[in-house]
Amino acid sequence: MIIGTLTLRFRLHAVRSLKGKRQIASSLKQKLRNRFNVSVSEICAQDSHDRLVLGVVTVSNDTRHAQSTLSKALDFVQSSTSEELMDTSVEIFSADDPSDTL
């Protein structure tokens, strides 16, 4: 089992409240879920109205597929939002399949 993670760190310049931040976060999360069938969550800086950190996760049986999905998701985010994307990171993990040990 291959687990791929993508961390997206944004600086939100025009947002003045947590409500405004939630609107941006909800929109991005829903678009990513619908388009790429990934899990998305706000993973830190929840009390900050000018920073947004999203974690995107995909599970696959192929490393190239996981990398491709996360790469396409990153390209989509870069082209679909006007918010400043400050940093990104991608990690790919291999987890042992429990059925292999039987």
C-alpha positions as CSV (number, residue, x, y, z in Angstrom):
1,M,0.0,0.0,0.0
2,I,1.4,3.4,-1.0
3,I,0.4,6.5,0.9
4,G,1.1,9.9,-0.6
5,T,0.8,13.2,1.3
6,L,0.9,16.8,0.0
7,T,1.2,19.7,2.4
8,L,0.1,23.1,1.1
9,R,1.0,26.3,3.1
10,F,-0.8,29.5,2.2
11,R,-0.5,33.1,3.2
12,L,-3.9,34.7,3.1
13,H,-3.5,38.5,2.5
14,A,-7.1,39.7,2.0
15,V,-8.7,37.7,4.8
16,R,-9.6,39.5,7.9
17,S,-11.5,36.8,9.9
18,L,-11.6,33.1,10.6
19,K,-14.9,33.0,8.7
20,G,-13.3,34.3,5.6
21,K,-10.5,31.7,6.0
22,R,-13.0,28.9,6.4
23,Q,-14.7,29.9,3.2
24,I,-11.5,29.7,1.3
25,A,-10.5,26.4,3.0
26,S,-13.9,24.8,2.4
27,S,-13.9,25.7,-1.3
28,L,-10.4,24.4,-1.9
29,K,-11.0,21.2,0.1
30,Q,-14.2,20.4,-1.8
31,K,-12.7,21.1,-5.2
32,L,-9.8,18.8,-4.4
33,R,-12.0,16.0,-3.1
34,N,-14.3,16.1,-6.0
35,R,-11.7,16.4,-8.7
36,F,-9.0,14.0,-7.4
37,N,-10.8,11.7,-4.9
38,V,-8.3,12.5,-2.1
39,S,-8.7,13.3,1.6
40,V,-8.1,16.9,2.6
41,S,-8.0,18.5,5.9
42,E,-6.8,21.7,7.6
43,I,-3.9,20.4,9.6
44,C,-2.5,23.4,11.6
45,A,-2.7,27.2,12.1
46,Q,-6.5,26.9,12.7
47,D,-6.6,30.0,14.9
48,S,-4.7,32.1,12.4
49,H,-6.8,34.1,9.9
50,D,-3.8,34.8,7.6
51,R,-2.3,31.3,7.3
52,L,-3.8,28.2,5.9
53,V,-2.2,24.7,6.0
54,L,-3.9,21.9,4.2
55,G,-3.0,18.2,4.1
56,V,-3.9,16.2,1.1
57,V,-3.7,12.4,1.2
58,T,-4.1,9.7,-1.4
59,V,-3.8,5.9,-1.1
60,S,-2.7,3.7,-4.0
61,N,-1.1,0.4,-4.9
62,D,1.4,2.2,-7.2
63,T,3.9,4.9,-6.3
64,R,3.7,6.6,-9.7
65,H,0.0,6.9,-9.5
66,A,0.2,8.4,-6.0
67,Q,2.8,10.9,-7.2
68,S,0.9,11.7,-10.3
69,T,-2.3,12.4,-8.3
70,L,-0.6,14.7,-5.9
71,S,1.3,16.5,-8.7
72,K,-2.0,17.1,-10.6
73,A,-3.6,18.3,-7.3
74,L,-0.8,20.8,-6.7
75,D,-1.0,22.1,-10.3
76,F,-4.7,22.5,-9.9
77,V,-4.3,24.5,-6.6
78,Q,-1.7,26.7,-8.2
79,S,-3.9,27.5,-11.1
80,S,-7.2,27.8,-9.3
81,T,-6.5,30.1,-6.4
82,S,-5.2,33.6,-6.0
83,E,-3.9,33.0,-2.5
84,E,-0.2,33.0,-2.0
85,L,1.1,29.4,-1.9
86,M,4.2,29.8,0.3
87,D,5.4,26.2,0.5
88,T,4.6,22.7,-0.5
89,S,5.9,19.3,0.4
90,V,5.2,15.8,-1.0
91,E,6.0,12.6,0.8
92,I,5.4,9.0,-0.3
93,F,5.2,6.2,2.2
94,S,5.1,2.4,1.7
95,A,3.1,0.6,4.2
96,D,3.2,-3.2,4.6
97,D,0.0,-5.0,3.5
98,P,-1.3,-7.0,6.5
99,S,-2.5,-9.7,4.1
100,D,1.1,-10.4,3.0
101,T,1.9,-11.7,6.5
102,L,-0.7,-14.4,6.6
